[in-house]
């Protein structure tokens, strides 16, 4: 089994940098301690050994917002990446809120910036 040679924190830092360039701060800035940027990306989510394809809504140093059809268990551990060129980034499901035809999920990063 190969080990990850890329630091997950540096990968997320690059994602945030890209989001800050192409997007703008989200409207919930007053509710969060960390600024998030809109970032619309298709991503892969690893849940219980199964890969799911999800849509990223926003990203910041505290977490990643995604949309998915799957209902995710709060406080469970998942992994996310943009594609196979990126390492898996460990996260915890902070919340999963049902919406029309999808779930809005907040992922808390498993490390601190």
Secondary structure, 3 states (H helix, E strand, C coil): CCCCCCCHHHHHHHHHHHHHHHCCECCCHHHCCCCEEEEEEEEEEEECCEEEEEEEEEEECCEEEEEECCCCCCCCEEEEECCCCCCCEEEEEEEEEEECCEEEEEEEECCCC
